[in-house]
Amino acid sequence: MKEKKTIYYATAVLLALIIFASNFLSTDIFQAGYQNFAVWFVLSIFSFACGWLINKTLGYNHGGKVIFAVIVSSAFITVILISLFSEYFGLNNLLVENMILYILRNITLGAMGLFGMVVCELLILQKEGDTGKKKLDEIKRIMTSAQREAQLIVEEARIKADKILFDAQKAADDILEKKKYIENQLKEFIAAEKELIKKYESEEE
């Protein structure tokens, strides 16, 4: 895992080399012609791609810190380089304005790397948002289906309960009818017995 992480930092080293190489290009982009501008455009594209890869490999937070460190270190090396070899860069008088121009070029390419990171992160967040939205819709669909099933189960349980109550009520009514029938039979039987007793007594007299 550590070896893989070390490989990830190769993209940051490449970005540092691109920023460092920009120091040897002319600052007169448009006056030098379209070829010089094309070189700057290609360097910007490469910086953008490096930022994209850094975001993919090192992540947004750590990758941003790495790119910031690359920009600061490149600017520091640029200041030292121009200070030592001012004649090579055509700076007879080492002015602060010239230093600022070179540093700004380094910052511009570094900003292109940060821009690549931001675009990559936005696309990742958008993709995650779409995935989250799909999952949310799926959860809503499952909840709706579960709610319908629960309603069907409750309705079925209510129907069964009503049927059980109806059957119980019917059985109770049948028992009451049988009780009344038995009571009537007993009353008739008792009345008949009384008539027989009276008739028997009257015959004896």
Kinemage of the C-alpha trace (Angstrom):
@kinemage 1
@onewidth
@group {chain A} dominant
@subgroup {mainchain}
@vectorlist {calphas} color= white
{ca met a 1} P 0.000 0.000 0.000
{ca lys a 2} L 2.859 2.381 0.822
{ca glu a 3} L 4.572 1.681 -2.514
{ca lys a 4} L 1.350 2.465 -4.305
{ca lys a 5} L 1.035 5.735 -2.387
{ca thr a 6} L 4.582 6.650 -3.360
{ca ile a 7} L 3.704 6.158 -7.012
{ca tyr a 8} L 0.786 8.523 -6.574
{ca tyr a 9} L 3.185 11.364 -5.730
{ca ala a 10} L 4.821 10.985 -9.163
{ca thr a 11} L 1.976 13.094 -10.595
{ca ala a 12} L 2.809 15.895 -8.164
{ca val a 13} L 6.480 15.669 -9.200
{ca leu a 14} L 5.409 15.914 -12.861
{ca leu a 15} L 3.362 19.018 -12.054
{ca ala a 16} L 6.387 20.541 -10.319
{ca leu a 17} L 8.524 19.840 -13.407
{ca ile a 18} L 5.916 21.474 -15.648
{ca ile a 19} L 5.829 24.566 -13.447
{ca phe a 20} L 9.633 24.649 -13.284
{ca ala a 21} L 9.911 24.269 -17.085
{ca ser a 22} L 7.658 27.287 -17.574
{ca asn a 23} L 10.442 29.489 -16.205
{ca phe a 24} L 12.386 28.981 -19.436
{ca leu a 25} L 9.567 30.263 -21.655
{ca ser a 26} L 9.235 33.855 -22.739
{ca thr a 27} L 6.915 36.056 -20.734
{ca asp a 28} L 5.725 37.805 -23.925
{ca ile a 29} L 3.153 35.197 -24.825
{ca phe a 30} L 1.297 37.041 -27.553
{ca gln a 31} L 4.205 39.089 -28.883
{ca ala a 32} L 6.321 35.984 -29.430
{ca gly a 33} L 3.669 34.463 -31.716
{ca tyr a 34} L 1.138 31.684 -31.639
{ca gln a 35} L 3.719 28.950 -31.140
{ca asn a 36} L 4.683 30.281 -27.726
{ca phe a 37} L 1.030 30.655 -26.776
{ca ala a 38} L 0.385 27.066 -27.914
{ca val a 39} L 3.184 25.861 -25.636
{ca trp a 40} L 1.608 27.711 -22.705
{ca phe a 41} L -1.773 26.238 -23.563
{ca val a 42} L -0.317 22.710 -23.655
{ca leu a 43} L 1.409 23.284 -20.302
{ca ser a 44} L -1.899 24.471 -18.864
{ca ile a 45} L -3.647 21.345 -20.161
{ca phe a 46} L -0.939 19.143 -18.657
{ca ser a 47} L -1.262 20.972 -15.320
{ca phe a 48} L -5.031 20.477 -15.461
{ca ala a 49} L -4.549 16.751 -16.144
{ca cys a 50} L -2.051 16.459 -13.277
{ca gly a 51} L -4.546 18.083 -10.899
{ca trp a 52} L -7.212 15.661 -12.124
{ca leu a 53} L -4.955 12.647 -11.481
{ca ile a 54} L -3.883 13.960 -8.081
{ca asn a 55} L -7.522 14.247 -7.040
{ca lys a 56} L -8.161 10.696 -8.258
{ca thr a 57} L -5.157 9.225 -6.450
{ca leu a 58} L -4.459 11.352 -3.384
{ca gly a 59} L -7.940 12.703 -2.741
{ca tyr a 60} L -9.251 16.255 -2.657
{ca asn a 61} L -8.020 17.382 0.777
{ca his a 62} L -4.564 15.790 0.754
{ca gly a 63} L -4.109 16.444 -2.969
{ca gly a 64} L -4.905 20.133 -2.490
{ca lys a 65} L -2.231 20.362 0.187
{ca val a 66} L 0.257 18.620 -2.116
{ca ile a 67} L -0.448 21.005 -5.002
{ca phe a 68} L -0.162 23.999 -2.691
{ca ala a 69} L 3.204 22.680 -1.480
{ca val a 70} L 4.300 22.212 -5.107
{ca ile a 71} L 3.333 25.799 -5.959
{ca val a 72} L 5.169 27.236 -2.940
{ca ser a 73} L 8.284 25.131 -3.492
{ca ser a 74} L 8.333 25.916 -7.236
{ca ala a 75} L 8.005 29.632 -6.533
{ca phe a 76} L 10.827 29.422 -3.991
{ca ile a 77} L 13.091 27.548 -6.427
{ca thr a 78} L 12.193 30.057 -9.152
{ca val a 79} L 13.261 32.976 -6.961
{ca ile a 80} L 16.592 31.292 -6.200
{ca leu a 81} L 17.133 30.329 -9.847
{ca ile a 82} L 16.447 33.813 -11.182
{ca ser a 83} L 18.556 35.391 -8.489
{ca leu a 84} L 21.554 33.217 -9.370
{ca phe a 85} L 21.134 33.234 -13.151
{ca ser a 86} L 19.553 36.619 -13.822
{ca glu a 87} L 21.715 37.218 -16.891
{ca tyr a 88} L 20.603 33.931 -18.465
{ca phe a 89} L 16.966 34.997 -18.130
{ca gly a 90} L 17.762 38.410 -19.702
{ca leu a 91} L 17.233 40.327 -16.495
{ca asn a 92} L 20.064 42.822 -16.341
{ca asn a 93} L 18.399 44.588 -13.448
{ca leu a 94} L 16.912 42.169 -10.971
{ca leu a 95} L 13.651 43.939 -10.215
{ca val a 96} L 10.913 42.838 -7.863
{ca glu a 97} L 8.398 43.164 -10.722
{ca asn a 98} L 10.277 40.567 -12.761
{ca met a 99} L 10.331 38.218 -9.773
{ca ile a 100} L 6.584 38.678 -9.325
{ca leu a 101} L 5.946 37.943 -13.016
{ca tyr a 102} L 7.795 34.630 -12.853
{ca ile a 103} L 6.120 33.691 -9.586
{ca leu a 104} L 2.708 34.556 -11.062
{ca arg a 105} L 3.384 32.232 -14.000
{ca asn a 106} L 4.137 29.428 -11.562
{ca ile a 107} L 0.995 30.226 -9.577
{ca thr a 108} L -1.068 30.266 -12.785
{ca leu a 109} L 0.021 26.754 -13.771
{ca gly a 110} L -0.494 25.602 -10.187
{ca ala a 111} L -3.967 27.131 -10.255
{ca met a 112} L -4.692 25.123 -13.408
{ca gly a 113} L -3.780 22.000 -11.412
{ca leu a 114} L -6.149 23.080 -8.640
{ca phe a 115} L -8.808 23.758 -11.266
{ca gly a 116} L -8.383 20.208 -12.567
{ca met a 117} L -8.828 18.926 -9.020
{ca val a 118} L -11.987 20.969 -8.508
{ca val a 119} L -13.543 19.850 -11.807
{ca cys a 120} L -12.740 16.201 -11.038
{ca glu a 121} L -14.173 16.510 -7.526
{ca leu a 122} L -17.327 18.199 -8.829
{ca leu a 123} L -17.891 15.380 -11.307
{ca ile a 124} L -17.338 12.797 -8.552
{ca leu a 125} L -19.772 14.615 -6.236
{ca gln a 126} L -22.324 14.891 -9.028
{ca lys a 127} L -21.988 11.177 -9.755
{ca glu a 128} L -22.339 10.363 -6.054
{ca gly a 129} L -25.335 12.705 -5.869
{ca asp a 130} L -26.999 10.923 -8.795
{ca thr a 131} L -26.231 7.554 -7.206
{ca gly a 132} L -27.589 8.778 -3.867
{ca lys a 133} L -30.713 10.073 -5.585
{ca lys a 134} L -31.251 6.714 -7.271
{ca lys a 135} L -30.783 4.948 -3.931
{ca leu a 136} L -33.211 7.379 -2.291
{ca asp a 137} L -35.785 6.748 -5.013
{ca glu a 138} L -35.283 3.003 -4.580
{ca ile a 139} L -35.731 3.322 -0.809
{ca lys a 140} L -38.893 5.377 -1.335
{ca arg a 141} L -40.192 2.754 -3.755
{ca ile a 142} L -39.423 -0.038 -1.279
{ca met a 143} L -41.069 1.925 1.545
{ca thr a 144} L -44.155 2.542 -0.587
{ca ser a 145} L -44.322 -1.146 -1.511
{ca ala a 146} L -43.829 -2.153 2.130
{ca gln a 147} L -46.536 0.297 3.201
{ca arg a 148} L -48.945 -1.182 0.668
{ca glu a 149} L -48.122 -4.698 1.800
{ca ala a 150} L -48.616 -3.645 5.426
{ca gln a 151} L -51.992 -2.139 4.547
{ca leu a 152} L -52.989 -5.352 2.756
{ca ile a 153} L -51.886 -7.424 5.755
{ca val a 154} L -53.817 -5.167 8.150
{ca glu a 155} L -56.881 -5.278 5.918
{ca glu a 156} L -56.659 -9.068 5.658
{ca ala a 157} L -56.242 -9.352 9.441
{ca arg a 158} L -59.261 -7.076 9.960
{ca ile a 159} L -61.371 -9.196 7.603
{ca lys a 160} L -60.286 -12.375 9.410
{ca ala a 161} L -61.031 -10.768 12.781
{ca asp a 162} L -64.491 -9.705 11.593
{ca lys a 163} L -65.119 -13.246 10.319
{ca ile a 164} L -63.999 -14.712 13.657
{ca leu a 165} L -66.266 -12.288 15.536
{ca phe a 166} L -69.151 -13.107 13.198
{ca asp a 167} L -68.624 -16.858 13.687
{ca ala a 168} L -68.334 -16.399 17.448
{ca gln a 169} L -71.514 -14.315 17.517
{ca lys a 170} L -73.303 -16.893 15.394
{ca ala a 171} L -72.137 -19.723 17.698
{ca ala a 172} L -73.290 -17.730 20.744
{ca asp a 173} L -76.685 -17.122 19.127
{ca asp a 174} L -76.984 -20.850 18.355
{ca ile a 175} L -76.157 -21.718 21.972
{ca leu a 176} L -78.806 -19.255 23.208
{ca glu a 177} L -81.371 -20.738 20.839
{ca lys a 178} L -80.548 -24.240 22.074
{ca lys a 179} L -80.779 -23.028 25.673
{ca lys a 180} L -84.187 -21.487 25.047
{ca tyr a 181} L -85.318 -24.661 23.294
{ca ile a 182} L -84.139 -26.823 26.177
{ca glu a 183} L -85.809 -24.495 28.718
{ca asn a 184} L -89.083 -24.662 26.796
{ca gln a 185} L -88.827 -28.449 26.621
{ca leu a 186} L -88.199 -28.586 30.368
{ca lys a 187} L -91.135 -26.277 31.056
{ca glu a 188} L -93.411 -28.405 28.884
{ca phe a 189} L -92.098 -31.554 30.546
{ca ile a 190} L -92.691 -30.112 34.041
{ca ala a 191} L -96.154 -28.911 33.061
{ca ala a 192} L -96.978 -32.358 31.701
{ca glu a 193} L -95.725 -33.980 34.894
{ca lys a 194} L -97.878 -31.632 36.983
{ca glu a 195} L -100.949 -32.550 34.900
{ca leu a 196} L -100.208 -36.234 35.363
{ca ile a 197} L -99.794 -35.787 39.116
{ca lys a 198} L -103.063 -33.867 39.384
{ca lys a 199} L -104.862 -36.484 37.306
{ca tyr a 200} L -103.388 -39.281 39.438
{ca glu a 201} L -104.427 -37.556 42.653
{ca ser a 202} L -107.962 -36.924 41.406
{ca glu a 203} L -108.350 -40.603 40.424
{ca glu a 204} L -107.274 -41.754 43.908
{ca glu a 205} L -109.892 -39.556 45.580
